[in-house]
Amino acid sequence: MNEEQIKTVSQRNKTDNNTSSSSKTWDWIWFSIWTILLLAFLFWIECWWGLLVIPFLFDAYITHFIPWGWWKNIKNPFWRSVMGWCDALIFAAVAMYFIHNYFGQNYVIPSSSLEKSMLTGDYLLVSKMNYGPRDPMTPVHMPMTAHTIPLLNCKSFLEKPQLKYHRNPGFQSIQQNDIVVFNYPSGDTVALGIQEADYYSLCYQIGEQLLPVNLQSLSRKEQTAIFNQQYEAGREFILQNPDKFGKVVYRPVDMRENYVKRCVGLPGQVLQVKKGIVYTDGHRNKQPGNVQYCYDVQLKNPLPEYLCRELNISQEDRSEILNGNSYLLRMPLTQKAYNALKQRPDLVEDIYPSAPTAGSALYPHDKVTGWTANDYGPLWIPAKGKTLQITLDNLPIYIRPIQVYENNAVEVKDGKIFINGQQTSWYTFKMDYYWMMGDNRDNSADSRFWGFVPEDHIVGKPLLIWMSLDKDYGWLDGKIRWGRFFRSVDNIK
């Protein structure tokens, strides 16, 4: 080998050494970046079991003892491709598990309860970081699914193990009039044959039919006993008729249906609804700009389609026909729509507020309150660490938070209240609670019908509408609501 060849080999070896050194430097850089991110995440969620991941990170980037990419050496190109897809899918599933649980998720508005502030078909980006993400209470579940795996129609989770509720630090607390996504509190028990019905309301309604009783002449003690008997009778009837109601199942907190409403009452406040207007601590709450109330509208002629589009009156809004008269409709209207219809005597003969909703299905299911959906309360919203005097009169309001959400045994014996076997007249709450209502006030299944929302049911804060589709129209006929794309939810007041 001559001098020139020796020089060429020397330069090649030097280049290889530089490349190897550069590669090792980048390996250390990437290992450091991922380690810092992991430590920051573990500090945030206050879980140090994740430190066990660091030796595997070190091996993946530095020592390479474990053959992480063993499948890349498979000679058969078909199986090498299959394993490549499996590797990518596993990584994606793990990544989505953590993103979905700790950072954010997609949510689509399924019903009209928040219209016209939020519309059916709005797709929301929901942040879990604003109020602080919950650690998974049901850790073994299929990512990106709710309680049921689509198509397979089976549970997407294992009921065990169940972990205690813990919420990680967030950027803010829930503010009055925030729009909030949360797990449906009454969704812990569901009759699969009629999942849209509130199970507890259904039990009371059926029990009332099975055991009709005139409550007016009874004492409070006797009324409480009757309510319990009616509930048990209704529950047994549902369990004994699975062909009609379907199987009755239990769902953990984080596997219940997601709802979205406006938080109109905060922990510790006294809430009351007077003639459809919300008051907290005696002060009138600010009305949302697009709040709706129901009106009976007597028409002379059908509403033209262009006007319905202009006023955002959906087909669902026009679907409730009264007394079989297709020209007499019960419709939810914003103030803007109401004023516009009043100014059209060629179309509208008369328009007046609908009769208030009866209180038979309201929370609590104790019917002696005399409350209606438009005249409701007053009631105090429980706050963490606050103590309340419990009586037979207010027990129906607070028994579910005490018994179900905070896991205490509650009994009434001889007119006395026992909590965990101890007679008492006081209870100190362990969690904060919230009162949620829809802006479509007369067509909203909200806290007036199923009560308080515990803090462990809070999912997150909607940040923006990233897409919006109108089910009433076709793809070439206005289905896409371009004007709502990337609209900030905070601006919807």
C-alpha positions in Angstrom: 0.0 0.0 0.0 1.5 3.3 -1.1 1.5 6.5 0.8 -1.5 7.9 -1.1 -3.6 4.8 -0.3 -2.6 4.9 3.4 -3.7 8.6 3.5 -7.1 7.8 1.9 -7.8 5.0 4.4 -6.8 7.2 7.2 -9.2 10.0 6.1 -12.0 7.4 5.7 -11.5 6.1 9.2 -11.4 9.6 10.6 -14.7 10.4 8.8 -16.3 7.3 10.2 -15.1 8.1 13.7 -16.5 11.7 13.4 -19.8 10.3 12.1 -20.0 7.8 15.0 -19.1 10.5 17.5 -21.8 12.8 16.1 -24.3 10.0 16.2 -23.5 9.3 19.8 -23.8 13.0 20.6 -27.3 13.1 19.1 -28.2 9.9 21.0 -27.3 11.6 24.3 -29.2 14.8 23.2 -32.4 12.8 22.5 -32.0 10.8 25.6 -31.7 14.0 27.7 -34.7 15.7 26.0 -37.0 12.7 26.6 -35.8 12.3 30.1 -36.4 15.9 30.9 -39.9 15.7 29.4 -40.6 12.5 31.3 -39.5 14.0 34.6 -41.6 17.2 34.0 -44.7 15.0 33.3 -44.1 12.8 36.4 -43.7 15.9 38.6 -47.0 17.3 37.2 -49.0 14.2 37.8 -47.2 13.4 41.1 -46.5 9.8 40.1 -42.9 8.6 40.4 -43.5 5.0 39.3 -42.7 6.4 35.8 -39.0 6.6 36.8 -38.8 2.9 35.9 -39.0 4.0 32.3 -35.7 5.9 32.4 -33.4 2.7 32.2 -35.4 1.6 29.1 -34.9 5.1 27.6 -31.2 4.8 28.4 -30.9 1.5 26.7 -32.9 2.6 23.6 -30.6 5.5 23.0 -27.3 4.7 24.6 -26.5 1.0 25.4 -28.7 -0.9 23.0 -28.8 -4.1 25.0 -32.4 -4.8 24.1 -33.1 -5.4 20.4 -35.9 -2.8 20.1 -36.0 -2.9 16.3 -35.5 -6.7 15.9 -38.3 -6.9 13.4 -36.3 -4.7 10.9 -34.0 -7.7 10.4 -36.8 -10.1 9.3 -35.9 -11.3 5.8 -39.5 -11.8 4.6 -40.7 -8.4 3.4 -44.3 -9.2 4.1 -43.8 -10.0 7.8 -41.3 -7.1 8.1 -44.0 -4.8 6.8 -46.6 -6.3 9.2 -44.4 -5.9 12.2 -43.6 -2.3 11.1 -47.3 -1.5 11.2 -47.8 -3.3 14.5 -44.9 -1.2 16.0 -46.4 2.0 14.7 -49.9 1.1 16.0 -48.6 0.2 19.4 -46.7 3.5 19.7 -49.8 5.4 18.4 -52.1 3.6 21.0 -49.8 4.4 23.9 -49.4 8.0 22.8 -53.2 8.5 22.3 -53.8 6.9 25.8 -51.7 9.6 27.4 -52.9 12.5 25.2 -56.6 11.5 25.7 -56.2 11.1 29.5 -54.0 14.1 30.3 -54.1 16.7 27.5 -57.3 16.8 25.5 -59.9 15.1 23.4 -62.5 15.7 20.7 -66.2 16.0 21.6 -69.2 16.5 19.4 -72.4 18.3 20.6 -75.1 15.5 20.4 -78.2 17.4 21.5 -79.8 20.9 21.5 -79.6 21.6 25.2 -77.0 24.4 24.7 -78.5 25.9 21.6 -78.1 28.5 20.3 -74.8 29.1 22.0 -73.5 25.6 21.0 -75.1 23.9 18.1 -75.8 20.2 17.5 -73.0 19.0 15.3 -70.3 21.4 16.7 -67.0 19.5 17.1 -65.1 20.7 20.1 -61.4 20.6 21.2 -61.7 19.9 24.9 -58.7 20.8 27.1 -58.1 18.7 30.2 -55.2 20.8 31.3 -57.2 24.0 32.1 -59.0 22.5 35.1 -56.4 19.9 35.6 -56.6 16.3 34.2 -57.8 13.4 36.3 -55.7 10.4 36.7 -57.5 7.5 35.1 -59.9 5.9 37.7 -60.5 3.0 35.3 -56.9 2.5 34.0 -57.6 -0.5 31.8 -59.7 0.8 28.9 -59.6 1.1 25.2 -58.2 4.5 24.2 -60.4 6.9 22.2 -63.6 5.1 23.1 -66.3 5.9 25.7 -67.9 3.0 27.6 -68.6 0.8 24.5 -66.4 -0.4 21.6 -68.1 0.6 18.4 -69.3 -2.2 16.1 -68.4 -4.9 18.7 -71.0 -3.4 21.1 -69.1 -4.6 24.2 -67.6 -2.8 27.2 -64.4 -0.9 26.4 -63.0 -1.2 29.9 -62.3 -3.6 32.8 -64.1 -2.7 36.0 -61.1 -3.7 38.1 -58.8 -2.3 39.2 -60.4 1.0 40.2 -58.2 3.8 41.4 -59.0 6.7 43.8 -59.9 10.1 42.4 -56.9 12.4 42.0 -56.8 15.6 39.9 -53.5 17.1 38.7 -52.8 20.8 38.9 -54.5 22.9 36.2 -54.3 26.4 34.8 -57.5 27.7 36.3 -60.6 26.8 38.4 -64.1 26.6 37.0 -65.6 30.1 36.7 -69.3 31.0 36.7 -70.9 30.6 33.3 -68.0 28.5 31.9 -69.1 25.9 29.4 -67.8 22.6 30.9 -67.6 18.9 29.7 -68.3 16.4 32.5 -69.4 12.8 33.1 -73.1 12.4 33.5 -73.6 12.0 37.2 -76.8 9.8 37.0 -75.0 7.6 34.4 -73.6 5.3 37.0 -76.5 2.9 36.4 -78.0 2.4 33.0 -80.8 0.2 31.6 -79.2 -0.7 28.2 -82.6 -1.0 26.5 -83.4 2.7 27.0 -80.0 4.3 27.6 -81.4 7.8 26.9 -83.6 7.6 30.1 -82.3 8.6 33.5 -82.4 5.3 35.5 -83.3 6.9 38.8 -86.1 9.0 37.4 -87.4 6.0 35.7 -87.4 4.0 38.9 -89.4 6.7 40.7 -91.8 7.1 37.8 -92.6 3.4 37.5 -92.8 3.1 41.3 -95.3 5.9 41.4 -97.5 4.1 38.9 -97.2 0.8 40.8 -97.8 2.4 44.3 -99.9 5.5 43.8 -100.2 7.4 47.1 -101.7 10.7 48.1 -98.8 12.4 50.0 -100.6 15.5 51.2 -102.1 13.9 54.4 -98.8 12.2 55.3 -96.1 13.3 57.7 -92.5 14.0 56.4 -91.4 10.7 57.9 -94.2 8.8 56.2 -93.5 10.5 52.9 -89.8 9.5 53.0 -90.8 5.9 53.6 -93.2 6.0 50.6 -90.6 7.5 48.3 -88.2 4.6 49.2 -90.9 2.0 48.6 -91.8 3.5 45.3 -88.1 3.6 44.2 -87.6 0.0 45.2 -90.8 -1.1 43.4 -89.7 0.6 40.2 -86.2 -0.8 40.4 -87.5 -4.3 40.9 -89.9 -3.9 38.0 -87.0 -2.8 35.7 -84.8 -5.7 36.8 -87.6 -8.2 36.2 -88.4 -7.0 32.7 -85.1 -7.1 30.8 -86.9 -7.7 27.5 -88.3 -4.2 27.8 -85.6 -2.3 29.6 -82.5 -4.3 28.8 -79.7 -5.4 31.1 -79.0 -3.0 34.0 -75.3 -2.2 34.2 -73.0 -0.1 36.3 -70.4 2.3 34.9 -67.4 3.8 36.7 -67.2 7.6 36.9 -64.8 8.1 34.0 -66.7 5.6 31.8 -70.0 7.5 32.0 -71.5 9.5 29.1 -69.9 12.9 28.5 -72.3 15.9 28.8 -71.6 19.6 28.1 -73.5 22.4 29.9 -72.9 25.8 31.3 -71.8 26.1 35.0 -74.3 28.5 36.5 -73.6 27.6 40.2 -70.3 27.2 42.0 -69.5 25.4 45.3 -70.9 27.2 48.4 -73.4 29.4 46.4 -77.1 29.4 47.0 -78.9 28.9 43.7 -82.5 29.7 42.7 -84.4 29.9 39.5 -87.2 32.5 39.4 -89.4 32.6 36.3 -86.6 31.0 34.3 -83.9 33.4 35.5 -81.0 32.0 37.5 -80.0 33.7 40.8 -76.9 32.9 42.9 -76.6 34.3 46.4 -79.5 36.6 45.6 -77.9 38.2 42.6 -79.3 37.7 39.0 -76.9 35.6 37.0 -75.8 37.0 33.6 -78.0 35.6 30.9 -76.1 34.0 28.0 -76.5 36.0 24.8 -78.2 33.2 22.9 -80.4 31.8 25.8 -83.6 30.2 24.5 -87.0 29.8 26.0 -90.0 28.0 24.7 -92.9 29.8 23.0 -96.2 28.6 21.6 -96.4 30.1 18.1 -99.7 30.2 16.1 -98.8 30.5 12.4 -100.8 31.7 9.5 -98.5 30.2 7.0 -95.5 27.8 7.2 -92.2 29.5 8.1 -90.2 29.9 4.9 -86.9 28.0 4.8 -84.8 31.2 4.2 -86.2 32.7 7.4 -85.5 29.5 9.4 -81.9 29.6 8.2 -81.5 33.3 8.9 -82.8 32.9 12.5 -81.1 29.5 13.0 -84.4 27.7 13.6 -83.7 24.0 13.1 -86.1 21.2 12.0 -86.0 19.9 15.6 -87.1 23.4 16.8 -90.2 23.1 14.6 -91.0 19.5 15.4 -93.3 19.9 18.4 -96.9 20.3 17.0 -99.6 21.1 19.6 -103.1 19.6 19.5 -102.5 18.0 16.1 -102.5 21.5 14.5 -99.5 21.8 12.2 -99.8 25.6 12.4 -99.5 25.6 16.2 -95.9 24.9 17.3 -94.0 24.9 20.5 -90.6 26.4 19.6 -87.4 27.4 21.5 -86.5 30.9 20.5 -83.7 33.4 21.2 -84.7 37.0 21.9 -83.5 37.8 18.4 -85.7 35.1 16.8 -88.7 36.1 19.0 -88.5 39.7 17.9 -88.1 38.8 14.3 -91.2 36.6 14.4 -93.2 39.3 16.2 -92.5 41.6 13.3 -94.0 39.2 10.8 -97.8 39.4 11.1 -98.0 37.9 7.6 -96.7 34.7 9.0 -97.4 34.7 12.8 -100.9 35.2 14.3 -99.8 35.0 17.9 -96.8 34.1 20.0 -96.7 33.7 23.8 -94.5 31.9 26.4 -95.2 28.2 26.9 -96.7 26.8 30.1 -93.9 26.0 32.6 -92.7 22.4 32.9 -94.3 20.3 35.7 -92.0 19.4 38.6 -92.7 15.6 38.8 -89.4 14.6 37.1 -87.2 17.2 38.8 -84.3 16.6 41.3 -84.8 15.7 44.0 -87.5 13.1 43.1 -89.2 14.1 46.4 -92.3 15.7 45.0 -93.2 17.8 48.1 -90.9 20.6 47.2 -93.4 22.1 44.8 -90.5 23.3 42.5 -90.8 23.6 38.7 -88.1 23.9 36.1 -88.8 27.7 35.9 -89.2 28.2 39.6 -86.7 26.1 41.3 -84.9 26.2 44.7 -83.4 27.8 46.6 -80.7 25.2 47.4 -77.2 25.4 48.7 -74.4 23.9 46.5 -72.1 21.7 48.6 -68.4 22.9 48.9 -65.4 20.9 50.0 -64.8 21.2 53.8 -68.1 22.9 54.4 -70.5 21.4 57.0 -74.3 21.4 56.5 -77.1 20.6 59.0 -79.0 17.6 57.6 -82.7 17.3 58.2 -85.5 15.1 56.9 -86.6 18.1 54.8 -83.2 18.6 53.0 -82.0 15.0 53.0 -83.6 14.2 49.6 -81.4 17.0 48.1 -78.1 15.9 49.6 -78.5 12.1 50.1 -77.0 11.3 46.7 -73.8 13.4 47.2 -73.4 12.0 50.7 -74.2 8.3 49.8 -73.3 7.8 46.2 -70.6 10.4 45.4 -68.8 10.3 48.8 -69.4 6.6 49.6 -71.3 6.8 52.9 -74.1 4.6 54.2 -77.2 6.7 54.9 -80.3 5.4 56.7 -83.4 6.9 58.3 -84.7 5.1 61.3 -87.6 6.3 63.4 -87.3 9.8 61.9 -83.6 10.0 62.7 -80.7 10.1 60.2 -77.7 7.7 60.5 -74.5 8.1 58.5 -72.2 5.1 58.6 -74.2 3.8 61.6 -73.9 7.0 63.6 -76.8 9.2 64.4 -76.1 12.7 63.2 -77.6 16.0 62.1 -74.4 17.3 60.4 -72.3 16.4 57.4 -69.0 17.8 56.1 -68.5 17.4 52.3 -65.4 15.9 50.9 -65.7 17.4 47.4 -66.8 20.6 45.6 -70.0 20.4 43.5 -71.3 22.4 40.6 -74.7 23.3 39.1 -74.9 22.8 35.3 -77.7 24.1 33.0 -78.3 24.3 29.3 -78.9 27.6 27.4 -81.9 26.0 25.8 -83.6 26.5 29.2 -86.9 24.8 28.5 -85.4 21.9 26.5 -82.4 20.9 28.6 -81.8 17.8 30.7 -79.6 19.4 33.3 -79.0 19.8 37.1 -82.6 20.6 37.6 -83.4 17.0 36.7 -80.4 15.0 38.1 -78.7 17.3 40.6 -75.2 18.3 41.5 -72.0 17.5 39.4 -69.2 16.4 41.7 -65.7 17.6 41.0 -64.5 14.1 40.2 -66.9 14.1 37.2 -65.3 17.2 35.6 -63.7 16.2 32.3 -62.4 19.5 30.8 -62.9 22.9 29.2 -63.9 23.3 25.6 -61.5 25.6 23.9 -62.7 26.0 20.3 -65.1 24.7 17.7 -62.8 23.1 15.1 -65.7 21.9 12.8 -69.4 22.3 12.6 -71.9 20.2 10.6 -75.7 20.9 10.3 -77.7 17.6 10.2 -80.7 19.4 8.6 -78.9 20.1 5.3 -76.9 18.3 2.6 -73.2 18.6 1.8 -73.9 21.0 -1.1 -76.7 22.8 0.7 -75.2 24.4 3.8 -74.3 21.3 5.9 -70.8 22.8 6.7 -71.1 25.8 8.9 -68.0 27.6 7.8 -68.6 30.6 10.1 -68.2 28.4 13.2 -64.8 26.8 12.3 -62.1 27.6 14.8 -64.4 29.8 16.9 -63.3 30.3 20.5 -65.7 28.8 23.1 -64.7 31.5 25.6 -66.3 34.1 23.3 -69.7 32.3 23.5 -71.1 34.1 26.6 
